[in-house]
Amino acid sequence: MKLKKDISFKKERGGYYTPLNLSSFIVNLLNKDNLKILEPSCGDGAFLESIIDSKKKNNKVDAIEIIKEEYEKAKHLCSKKTFINIVNDDFYNFYKSTNEKYDLIVGNPPYIRYQYLTEKQRKRQSDVLLENNMVPNKLINSWVFFLVACVNLLNDNGKIGFVIPAELLQVVYAEDLRAFLKRELNKITIISFDNLVFDDAEQEVIVLIGEKEKEKNKCEISNCSFKDINDLIKNFDENKLEYSNLVDERNKWTNYYLSDKQNDLINKIKSDDRFQKFEDIALINVGITTGNNDYFSVDKKTVDEYDLESVALPLIGRSSQAHGLFFDKNDWQFNINKGVKAFLLNFDESIDFNELPTKQQKYIKYGEKIGANKGYKCKIRNKWYCIPSIWVPDAFFLRRSNNYPKFVINKINAVSTDTMHRINFYEGVDKNIVTLSYYNSITFAFVELNGRSYGGGVLEVLPKEVSNILLPKIEKMDKNKVENLLKTIDEKIRNKNDIEELLDIMDQELLINILKIDKKIVNEFRNIWKFMVNRRHNRGKRDN
């Protein structure tokens, strides 16, 4: 969870308290008389206050809070409410010891990242995930454990209403969780927001409403979006929600913002043998993990000052340094002249420190002086200043982008840090045809569907997600036509023309003329791409 610098305590605790109007909306939507209710991480009591205000009759409430100070606040709030039982304990202990099942579970579980959990907490939460056929990893946040445990505590015909990160919809590590929810629930409603729910955190959140039925034969899902909480309260109409069958739970759930017609088209293209996955034609790997990009990425002045030319490789370090379809000597020289860090240091591990030129030794000692050698990645190396796994790729794919990720051909044996992914084409693959086949509306739509929205509305696409991007199969094309199209793509990217001008050309040449895809279908994929981009950008505006 990306947090602002002045909230380090919340960063560790993961506590972002739910606005009362949102907790009241969830409670009023789900609460009825004669329910057994659970709040697994009640904090200072927002959901408890909403339950009290709802004035439903004969409810019994259990609430858990691990932090003593917050427990005392909640206890004081509910001091005269005998139907509310508040427990000061770790929710894991409660989960493992209780024999109760609940009709309604509501809350905003803590968003504690893996590195801030104790070893004991990691072990306990991992065990619960394993028990539910999920594979734990270091990316999984504590809210995942809370959600899984609480779904398990639901009665038949029970409901859950949670405020959780939007990561559920789109990140790869949540695949197992999406599969779990599909198995356990029969109806899922996702409510998302254009504006931030928590003012002091950059985390996009959603409201997850889950319903569990005794006789379950399918799972339906509906996604709806509102500007903010006030818009939700004013305009939400449960009767107007449209549900779709949740077919492939491991896919990202962001596609459920699209229409059934659009999703049908997406599924048809997935099974269309005129298209292939990126992984079918290339190996996609992360860029070079230096352990300290600021130290190992250097400019020309530093190269000259410390006599580093013999260990310096051409570097494309940022998206702004990729100017066109190709990265060549002229692009690299342009970056050098601008004073950017256009070199990556590649010290040979087989050469002893004392055998290095004096000035290079001086630069390594400078790194030790500023603590560059103390980072985890550097500390575990035989020689902290020797970066492993440096190899030159055929092409680069930008990890993060604003409008669309560039796919850039490497023409000068350059390398990249982990701001870009490295691509090596398999033997026999025509990299020129593959490169031009990337620039079309259908592929761009799959880039958005496979990637995820990052802070500020930026698109992030990880290697596994790049692997699943679909490209049109172009078996044969006139050599002159290929060269002309590559030139057109390069010029339009360098001149920063509207990308839709390029897509108009490429859609016609590749999708319509060669693959014979109906223009209406092509236009629909353009609409899908634009909708996903605009949705991402609109969320980004509220972060700035």
N, C-alpha and C positions, 0 to 999 in steps of 0.2 A: 504494500500500500504506500503510495508516494505521499509524503506528508510535508508540510511546511516546516521550516527550521525551528520555529519557536514553540513547537508542541512535542518535544522529545518525550515527555512523560506519557502522553497519549500514544505516541509511537510504540512504546514498549507495552503499554497496557492494552492498546487497541480499543479504547473506550470512546465512542462518539455517540453522545446521547441523542435519542430520537426526539425531534420536535413534537410537542404535545399534539398539535393538530394532525400529524401523520399517525402517531400511535392511536389517536382517537378514531381516525378514519378506519384503520385496520380492525380495531376492536368493534366498532359499530357495524362494520361489514360482516363480521364473523360471529359476534357474540349473540347468544340466546339465553333463555332461562335454563336452569337445571344442568349446567355444564361443569365438568371437572377441567380446570384450566391450569396450564403450566407456563411460567415465565422463567426460562433457564438462566438468564443473566440480567437481573432486574435493574442493576445500577442504582440510580437515585429514585427510580420508581415511576418513570413516565407512563409505561404501559399499565402499571398498577393504578395510577391516577385515572387513566382512561377507563379501566375496568370499573372503578368505583363510580365514575361519572355516568357510566352507561346505565346504571340503575337496573340491571337485569336481576332477576330473582333466583335465589337458591343456588347460586354458583359457589363452588369451592375452588380456591386458588392456592397453588404451591408456587413459591418464588424462591430462586436461588441467587445468591450473590457472594462471590469469593472475597471481595475487598471489604474489610471491616467498616471503614468509614462510610462507604456507600450503603452497606447493609444497615447501618444505624439510621441513615437518612430515610431509607425505604421503610424501616421499622416505625419511625416516628410518623411518617405519612399515613401508615395503615394502623396506627395504634388502637383505634376504636373499631376496626373492621375485623371481627372475629372469623369471618369466612376466608381471610387471607392468612396463610401460614408462610412466613419468611425464614429461610434457612441460610446461615452464614457458613458456606462450604464451597469446595470445588465442585462444579457441576458433574465432573467425571465420577466423583464418589457417589453423588445422588443417583446418577444414571445407572451405575452398577449395583446399587443396593435396593432401589425401589422395585416394587412389584406392581406399581400403579400404571394404568393406561389413561390417556387424556383425550377428551373430546375436542379441546382447542389448545393449541400451543402458539404463543405469540412472543415476539421479541426482536431484539437487535443484537445478535451475538457479537462478542469481541472479535476484532479484526487483528489478531496478533500474528505477525509473520513468524515463520519457522525459527529464525535465528534468535528471536526474543523469548522463545519457550525454553523452559528448563529441560534437561535430559529426561527427567521423570515425566513431564508433560508430553514430550515428543513420543516417548515410548507408549504411554497410555493412549494417546490419540491415534497413533499408528495402529495399535492393536484393534481399536474399534473399526477403523477403516478396513483392515484386513479381514475382520469378521464379516464385513459386508461386501466382500469381493472387490475391494478397491485397493490400488497399489499406492502406498504412501510415498511421497518424495519431498524434497526440500523446498519446493515451490508452494506446497499446500499450506494454507492459512488456517488458523484455529476455527474460523467460522464454518469450515467444511465439516469438522468433527461435530460441532454443535448441531448443524442441520441434519446430518446423518443420524445422530443419537436421538434427536427430537422426532424425526419421522418414525423411528422405531418405537417411540413411546406413544404414538397415536393409536387411539381406539379405531376399530372398524367404523367407518363413516365419520372419522375425525378430520379436523382441518388445522392447517398451520399457516401463520402469517408472519413472515420474517423480512426484515430489512437487511439485505446482504449486498456485497459487491457485484457489479455487473459482470465481473470476471466469469461468473457461472455460465453466461451465455456464449462466451467466445474463446476462452483460453484452452489450450490443449490439455493442461493438467487437470481440468475439470471434466474430461471425457468420462471418467469412471463415475463421477458424481451425477452427471446427466443420465448415465445408464441406470444408476441406482434409483434416481427419482422416477424414471419411466417405469421401472419394475414395481415400485412401491405405491405410486399415486395414480389415480385415474383421471385427474384433471389438474392442470397447472395453468395459473394465470400470472403473467409477467407484466408488471407496471414499471415503466421507466420514465425518466425526467430529462428535460432539456437543461434545466438549471441544477446546480449542486444542492443536495439535501443538507450536507454538512458544510458550513461556511469555512471551517478551519481545516479542511482536508480536501485534496484534489481527487479523491476516490469517487468514481461514479457508482451510484448504488441503484438498486431496484427493489421493488416489493415483490416477493414471491408468495403467492397464495396457492397452497396445495391442498387437494381434497383426496381422501382415502375412502374407498368403498369396500365392503366385505366381499362382494362379488365383482372382481376386477377382470375385464377382458381386453381392455385397451386403455391408452392414455391419450388425452386430448390436451392441446396447448393453445393459448391465445396470448399474443403480445399487444400491448397498447402503450401509448406514450403521451405524456402531458408536459406542459411547459414547466410547472412547478407544483408544489403541494396544493396551493390554493386552486390552481386550475383543475387538479385531480378531484378535490372535494366538490368543486362546483359542477364539473362536467362528467364525472364518472357515472356510467349507466351499465350496471351488470347485465341487463337484458339485451344490450346492444353488442356485447362481446361476441366475436366469431371465433370458433374453435376449429383447429385442424388436428387430424390424427398425427401423433408424434411417431414417425416411422423409424428413422435412424437417429436414435438418441445420442450417439457419439458425435454426430455433426454439430456444428455450432448452431445455437438456437436463434441467432440474429436473423436467419432467413425467415423466421416466422413473423417478421415485420412486413414481409412481402405477401402478395396475394397468392391464393391457391394456383391461379393460372401461371404466375411467375415461377412458383416452386415446381410446378409440373414441367415447365420448360427447362429449368435447371436440372432436374432429374433426367430428362430426356437427353440433354447434352452430356451428362455424366456417363451415359451408356452408349453414346454415339461413337462408333469406331472411326469417325473422321477427326476425333480429338484424342490427344494423349496427355498423360500427366507429365509434369516437369521431371519427375523422378525417372521417367522412362527413357529420357535422353541425356541426363546429366547427373552427376554427383553434386549435391548441395551441402556445403559445410559452413560452419561459422567462420568469421574472419579471425585473424590472428589475435590470440589473447596474450597481451604483453605483460599484464600485471600492473602496468603503470604507463598509460598512453602518453601522459604529459612528458615523462622522462624519455621514453624510447622513440617518440615521434619528435623530430627536430627540424629546424629550418636551416637554410643555407649558411647563415651566419654561424650557427653552432657547429655545423659540419666543418667549416673552415677554421674556426677557433680551436677545435680539439682534434683536428686531423682525422676526421671520421669518414672520409670519402671511401676508403677501402672496405668499410663495414656498413655503408649506407645504401639501402635499396629504394627505388622509386616508390612513393607511397601515395595512395589516394585515401585520404583520411576522413573526409566528410562528404555528405551529399552535394554540398555547394562546390566541391572540387571536381565533380563529374559534370562536365559542361555539355556533352552531347551523347550520341549513341556509342562513340568510340572514345577510349582514353589513350591518347598517343603522346609522342614526345613534345609536341607543341602545347598540349594541355598541361603536361607536367611542368614545362618551362614557364608557362603562364602562372602556374601556382607558385613556383619558386620565386618568380619576379615580384609576386604580390607579398612575399614574406611569410607564406603559410608554412606549416610543418609538413614538408613534402618529402621527407626521408624517414625511413624506419631503420633502426640500428639492428644489425644482425651479426653479433660477435660469434666467432667460431669457438665452440666448446672445446675443441681439440687443442687449441692454442692456450698455453699457460699465460696467466696474467702478466708475469714478468717478461714475457716475450712480446707483449703488445707495445706499440709505440708509446712513448712517454706521455704524449698529450691524450691518448686514448685511456691510459691508466688514470690520468688526472680526471677525465670525465666520469669514470667508474667510481673513483673516490668521492667526486662531487655528489654522485647519486647516493652514496652511503651517508654522506654528510647531511643530505636533506631527507633521509629516511626512505628513499625509493626502494631500498632492499628489504624493507620490513613488511611489505604487503604479503599476504598469504601465498599468492601465485609465485612471487619471487623467492620467498623463503624456502619453498620446497624443492627448488632446483639445485642441482649440483653446483652450478655457478649462477648466482642470482641474476646476472646481467645477460645471460644467454637465453634467448627466447626459443622455446621448442616449436616444432611443427610449422616452420616457415616454408611455404611452397607457393609457387606462382600459379594463379588460376587462369582459366581461359576467359572468364567474365566475372562481373560483380553484380550482385543484386542488393539494392539498398534495403537495410533493415527497417528504417523508419523514413516516412515521407509525408508530405502534405497532401498533394493532389493525387499522385500515383508514384509507385516505386520505379525508378529507372533500372533498366537492364542494360549494362554497359560492357562492351567488348574490350578486353585488355590487349592493347597493341604494343606495349613497351615492357612487358615482364614486370609490371608493377605488383605491389602487394597491398593488402588492406588490413586495418584493425577490425575489431568486432562491430564497428558501425556498419559494416557491409558483410554480406555472405559471399563465400567463394564458390564459384561454379566451374566444374571440369566436365566437358562434354565426353560422352562415351565414343569409343572408336567408331568411325564411319558416319558420325553425325555431322551434317553440314551446319556449322555454327552460324553462318550468314543467314540461311533460311530460317533456322530456329529463332535467331534474334529478331528478324522482321515479323515472324509469326506471333511474337509476344504482343505486338502493338495492334490490338483490335478490341472491340467492345465486349465480346464474350469473355476473353481472357481477363480483361480489366474487371469485369463483374466478379469473376472467380477470385481475383486478387483481394477484392473487398470482402467477399464471403469467407475467405480463408484467413484473412488477417484479423487484427483486433484494434479497437480504438484505444490509443494511448493518451496520456495527459495532453491537454491543449488541442484535442481533436486530431492528433497525429495518428497515422496508420502504422502499426508495427506488424511485420510479417517474419516469423521465425522459420528456420530451415525446414522443419517438418511441414509447415504450412506452405512454403514455397513448393515443396515436393508435390503437393496436391493441386496446384494450379493447373488448369487445363489449357493446352495450346492446340491450335488447329494443325493437323498433319498436312504439310505441304510436301508432297513427294517429289515433284519436279516443277521447275520454273526456269524460264529463259534466263541465262546468265546476265544479260544486259538489263532485263527487268529487275532482277534481284539487286544489281548494283544501283540502279536508279532509285528503287524504293529505299534502300539503305541510305543513300545520299539525302533523299527527301526527309526521312526520319531524323537523321543527324542534324540537318539544317533547321528543322522546325523546333527541335529540342534546344539547340544552341541559341536560336533567335527568340526563344521563350514564347513561341506562338501558342494560341489556344490549343490545347491538346485535342479538342474535339475536331479541329480542322484536320489533324493527322488521322484521327480515328475514322473520319468520313472517307478518307482516301483508302486506308488499309481495310476497312470493312468491305468496301466495294471490291477491291482487288482480291482479297483473300477469302472472305466469307461468302460473298455473293457470286463473284465470277468463277472462282476455283472450286469451292466446296458446294456451290449451288444451294446455299441456305436462303430461305425466304427472307426478303428484306424486312417484313413485319417482325419476324423473330429476332433479327439483328437489332432492330429498333427497340424491341422490348428489353433486350439485354443492355442496350445503352441506357434505357430508363432505370433498370435495376442498378447499374453502376452509379448513375447520377444520384439516385435516391440514397444509396448507401454513403456516398461521399458527402452529400449535403447534410445527411443526418449526423455524420461524424463531425463535420465542420461546425454545424450549429451547436453541438455540445462543446466544441472547442472554444467558441466565442465567449461562453460563460466563464471559462477558466482564465481569460485574459483581462 
